[in-house]
Amino acid sequence: LRLYYLGAPRIELDGRELRPGFRKALALLIYLTLAKERQRRENLMNLLWPDHAENKARASLRHAVYSIRKLLPDAWLVADRHEVGILDEQNVWCDVAEFQSAVSRAAEHEHTGAVLRDECRIRLERAVELYRGDFLKGFGLRDSENFDDWQFFQAEGLRQDLSNALEQITYCYI
């Protein structure tokens, strides 16, 4: 399973592009992928259906979970009465996670002045290559301000990481 969230969102399973049935199912998958922990159903309902009555939000969440399960065979999603999460993170590749990992691994070393170790420069260059565009470019939920706020802050953090990586790489070539 390959998840591309830098730029327009795209999901691939075994090289074949998958399209979720509706935007909230995709938003749920994106959020769960990046949360990396199971999430309480109440929190997900508040994130994606903040203005709905509880019973309607709960039914909508069930429908989104069903849509993801239908989209992703082999039970990639785990859901019980209280929580929902991604089941098998080891077989899930996500460009955002790879980007963040490359940036954080490069930051683990102390660098003298503006000089980067070669391995850190290579990691940062790889991170820059992964950045195809802003986080979830062109994607949004018009009726979920909470998700849009989360998306905005994710995008801002990733842009800042990109800016820092580019600045560090630039110093290597001056």
C-alpha positions as CSV (number, residue, x, y, z in Angstrom):
1,L,0.0,0.0,0.0
2,R,1.5,3.3,-1.1
3,L,0.0,6.6,0.1
4,Y,0.9,9.9,-1.5
5,Y,-0.2,12.9,0.4
6,L,2.4,15.5,-0.7
7,G,0.6,17.1,-3.7
8,A,-2.9,15.8,-4.7
9,P,-3.7,12.7,-2.6
10,R,-3.3,9.3,-4.3
11,I,-3.6,5.8,-3.0
12,E,-2.0,2.8,-4.7
13,L,-2.2,-0.9,-3.9
14,D,0.2,-3.2,-5.7
15,G,0.8,-0.5,-8.3
16,R,-2.9,0.0,-9.0
17,E,-4.5,3.4,-8.1
18,L,-7.5,3.2,-5.8
19,R,-10.2,5.8,-5.5
20,P,-12.3,6.0,-2.3
21,G,-16.0,6.2,-2.6
22,F,-16.3,9.6,-1.0
23,R,-14.1,12.4,0.4
24,K,-14.7,11.7,4.1
25,A,-13.5,8.1,3.7
26,L,-10.3,9.5,2.1
27,A,-10.0,12.1,4.9
28,L,-10.4,9.4,7.5
29,L,-7.7,7.2,5.9
30,I,-5.3,10.2,5.6
31,Y,-5.8,11.1,9.3
32,L,-5.5,7.5,10.5
33,T,-2.3,7.0,8.5
34,L,-0.6,10.0,10.0
35,A,-1.9,9.6,13.5
36,K,-0.1,6.2,13.7
37,E,-2.3,5.2,16.7
38,R,-5.8,4.0,17.0
39,Q,-8.2,6.9,17.4
40,R,-11.3,7.1,19.5
41,R,-14.5,7.1,17.5
42,E,-15.7,10.2,19.3
43,N,-12.6,12.2,18.2
44,L,-13.0,11.1,14.6
45,M,-16.7,12.0,14.6
46,N,-15.7,15.5,16.0
47,L,-12.9,15.8,13.4
48,L,-15.0,14.9,10.3
49,W,-18.6,15.5,11.3
50,P,-18.5,18.3,13.9
51,D,-21.9,19.7,13.2
52,H,-23.8,16.5,12.9
53,A,-25.9,15.0,15.7
54,E,-24.1,12.1,17.4
55,N,-26.2,9.3,15.9
56,K,-25.7,10.7,12.4
57,A,-22.0,11.3,12.9
58,R,-21.6,7.7,14.2
59,A,-23.5,6.3,11.2
60,S,-21.3,8.4,8.9
61,L,-18.2,7.1,10.5
62,R,-19.4,3.5,10.2
63,H,-20.0,4.2,6.5
64,A,-16.5,5.7,6.0
65,V,-14.9,2.7,7.8
66,Y,-16.9,0.4,5.5
67,S,-15.8,2.3,2.4
68,I,-12.1,2.0,3.4
69,R,-12.5,-1.7,4.2
70,K,-14.1,-2.2,0.8
71,L,-11.4,-0.2,-0.9
72,L,-8.5,-1.9,0.9
73,P,-8.7,-5.7,1.0
74,D,-6.7,-7.7,3.5
75,A,-8.2,-5.8,6.4
76,W,-5.8,-2.9,6.5
77,L,-8.1,-1.1,8.9
78,V,-9.0,-2.2,12.4
79,A,-12.1,-0.9,14.1
80,D,-13.9,-1.9,17.2
81,R,-16.7,-0.2,19.2
82,H,-14.4,2.4,20.6
83,E,-11.4,2.9,18.2
84,V,-10.3,2.9,14.6
85,G,-6.8,2.6,13.2
86,I,-4.5,1.3,10.6
87,L,-3.7,-2.4,11.2
88,D,-0.5,-3.2,9.3
89,E,1.8,-0.2,9.2
90,Q,4.7,-2.3,8.1
91,N,3.2,-2.8,4.7
92,V,2.1,0.8,4.3
93,W,4.4,3.4,2.7
94,C,3.5,7.0,3.0
95,D,5.4,9.9,1.4
96,V,4.7,12.2,4.3
97,A,6.2,9.6,6.8
98,E,9.2,9.1,4.5
99,F,9.7,12.9,4.2
100,Q,9.5,13.4,8.0
101,S,11.8,10.5,8.7
102,A,14.5,11.8,6.3
103,V,14.3,15.3,7.8
104,S,14.4,14.1,11.4
105,R,17.2,11.6,10.7
106,A,19.3,14.4,9.2
107,A,18.7,16.5,12.3
108,E,20.0,13.8,14.6
109,H,23.6,14.7,13.9
110,E,25.5,17.7,15.0
111,H,26.8,19.6,12.0
112,T,29.7,22.0,12.2
113,G,28.4,25.4,11.1
114,A,26.5,25.1,7.9
115,V,28.4,21.9,6.8
116,L,26.2,18.8,6.5
117,R,27.5,15.3,6.6
118,D,27.1,13.6,3.2
119,E,24.6,11.1,4.5
120,C,22.5,14.0,5.9
121,R,22.7,16.0,2.7
122,I,21.5,12.8,0.8
123,R,18.6,12.3,3.2
124,L,17.5,15.9,2.8
125,E,17.8,15.8,-1.0
126,R,15.6,12.6,-0.8
127,A,13.1,14.5,1.3
128,V,13.0,17.3,-1.2
129,E,12.4,14.8,-4.0
130,L,9.4,13.4,-2.1
131,Y,7.8,16.8,-1.8
132,R,5.7,16.8,-5.0
133,G,3.5,19.7,-3.7
134,D,1.8,21.0,-0.6
135,F,0.1,18.5,1.7
136,L,-3.2,17.3,0.2
137,K,-3.1,20.0,-2.5
138,G,-6.5,20.6,-3.9
139,F,-8.2,18.5,-1.2
140,G,-10.5,19.8,1.5
141,L,-13.8,19.2,3.3
142,R,-16.2,22.1,3.0
143,D,-18.2,21.0,6.0
144,S,-15.4,20.1,8.5
145,E,-13.5,23.1,9.8
146,N,-11.7,20.8,12.3
147,F,-10.2,18.7,9.5
148,D,-9.4,21.7,7.5
149,D,-7.6,23.3,10.5
150,W,-5.6,20.0,11.0
151,Q,-4.8,19.9,7.3
152,F,-3.6,23.5,7.4
153,F,-1.3,23.0,10.3
154,Q,0.1,19.8,8.8
155,A,0.8,21.6,5.5
156,E,2.5,24.5,7.3
157,G,4.7,22.2,9.3
158,L,5.7,20.2,6.2
159,R,6.4,23.5,4.3
160,Q,8.6,24.7,7.1
161,D,10.5,21.4,7.1
162,L,11.0,21.7,3.3
163,S,12.2,25.3,3.7
164,N,14.7,24.2,6.3
165,A,15.9,21.3,4.2
166,L,16.4,23.4,1.2
167,E,18.3,26.0,3.2
168,Q,20.6,23.4,4.6
169,I,21.2,21.8,1.2
170,T,21.9,25.2,-0.4
171,Y,24.7,25.8,2.1
172,C,26.4,22.6,0.9
173,Y,26.8,24.0,-2.6
174,I,27.9,27.5,-1.7
